[in-house]
Amino acid sequence: MTREEVMKKLNEIFCNVFDDETIVLTDSTNANDIEDWDSLEQINLIVNIENEFGMMFDMAEVSDLANVGEMADLIMRKQAE
Amino acid sequence: MLKELLYPFDPNYILENKRKIKKTLLGQSDAFIEKKIAILGGYTTAAVKQIMELFLLNNGIKPSFYESEYNKFYEDALFDNPQLEGFGPDIIYVCTSNRNITRYPSLNDDAQALLKNEIEKYQRIWDSLKSRYHCPIIQNNFELPYYRLMGNKEASDVHGKVNFITRLNLLMDEYAQENENFYICDINYLSADYGLKNWSDPFYFHMYKYALNVNAIPYLSFNVANIIKSLFGKNKKGFVLDLDNTLWGGVIGDDGVEGIKVGPEESEGQVYSEFQRYLKEHKQLGIILNIDSKNDYENAIAGLKHPDSELSEDDFVEIKANWEPKDRNFADIANELTLLPESLVFVDDNPAERHIVSEQLKGVAAPELGSAEHYIEVLDRNGFFEVTTLSKDDLKRNEMYKQNIERAKAESSFSNYKDYLLSLDMKGIIKPFEPMYIERISQLSNKSNQFNLTTHRYTVSDIEKIATDENYITLYGKLIDRFGDNGLVSVVIGHIVEGVCDMDLWIMSCRVLKRDLEFAMMDELVKRCKEKGIRKIVGHYYPTAKNNMVKEFYALQGFTKIAEDEKGNTDWEFVISDDYKLKNEVITIQE
């Protein structure tokens, strides 16, 4: 999956989780940009991303993600493993 | 009920789409009962709450929630709590896990004393909640520990964590036996069912402070919601069961009573016997059993009289075995029992029947059963009959309903069967015999007994000959719908004598009854006749013990009866006019 495709899929997951079709993710999107994105939704997002991409993250990997771009980078790295 | 929220559900789908699902549920009905639920948690409970809300809405309960601060279940229960008092809960759910156990015994400890300490802590919680809030309490028991320091000895030694938790759970059960309005949420069973290792995956605790795998939360929430809906009178009251391939293997109309699979002789029969025993066990809980089957009534009863059948005619309150649409029978059953349709669970192996029943009768649960050996798993885990209290009336309920039937025999009307058929999105392939289907065509001619006008049997070589003979018109029919491919399910053979098409065979598999395929076959037959310059079709009906259902088949197709003998054999005639009007309006025929 290319990084572009990863971003597209992430965008779909965000739309589902927040039930908001208007969300458009960029690399710099973070919790401040989406109203309902609190620590609880963070958990929900990680679990759904794991399920959708068929991968499991280590604690260390997901502890300090700053924005969507870093999440996409992490998925790209895991994918290459 | 939303199919997405019936077992077997997809927990990932629910987690990802919970907002959308909630919106759908709220939009479906406005007849919710509103209840206030307090969750006192020993860990993060936000997702437990959110998902529980969906399952409650699906049962007609609209909850509002109070949620304790993180791991403040003990404080919330024992001390004055104006906020909780103001909330005035209808139910309190204490959501704890073995991570909340204060202290496990080490090898030098007095394990008994520690056990007493631990259970007394919980008893203080329950007693305090009871005296302050006077409402039902639901309490998680404990899942087994994630690791076993002493290995197997953990179970038998009083210092082992496995032993400790097992005894703690038994003490909780004792409290439940002695105190009304107190219910155990058995996460010990749930975690075993899910797989303890995955249930207790430490990642979720260290990362998010969930004491269970987030992906397992739908199962926990579902389980709690089932207890709650039971307490608020939303349990189901009975089953409406199909017969063929549901209570026994095979089709009794075709295979005969000696041919159906039930009983200890072989493995498939054993599966159905076990399922029948499972259903029969429900009677002691006052759950009523009914039958809704597309069969001649005599055949249905004959099947229940099978010497190895665990269930007998007497075990059922209502038996509808006829050729009416199943949703209509279902509605009649509910009506005669004076129950709402949604209080009965529809059990049928056929997805198309489940679809029509759950589409036509809103609120009826028609779970996806899977294969026969999983029927028990699916029905059981849905918790339709979750027992919270058992009354003497429950035990007599079967009798009560049997009397009620005698009273109401009003018939309910059904007006949009065609809409249902259209919703199936059916596609038909109707063509002259082709080599690749010869074997199936022969097989179908030998297996079909009910929808079979002449009961002529054909070998493979018979079919091969006919397929290439210019003097025959042959058609096979395949039917595909939104649930999948039904395969080759109808065969028509006519031979041409002096410009007339004389029908030797007309058969159809009962799995596609009432889908209008027979009309599509007729249209195609007429088309082929016209191409050959044939203007007349002659049909025959030869009665057997099993084909009563097609006695009037040719009349339905617009034929005129021209002869009848003393045995009931009838001959029919159809003149093909230039303005023949297509009979099939619901199946798209593919070229």
Interface residues (C-beta under 8 A of the other chain):
Chain A: I13 N16 V17 F18 D19 L40 I43 N44 V47 N48 N51 E52 M59 V62 S63
Chain B: N12 L15 E16 N17 R19 K20 K23 T44 A46 A47 F203 H206 M207 Y208 Y210 V214 N215
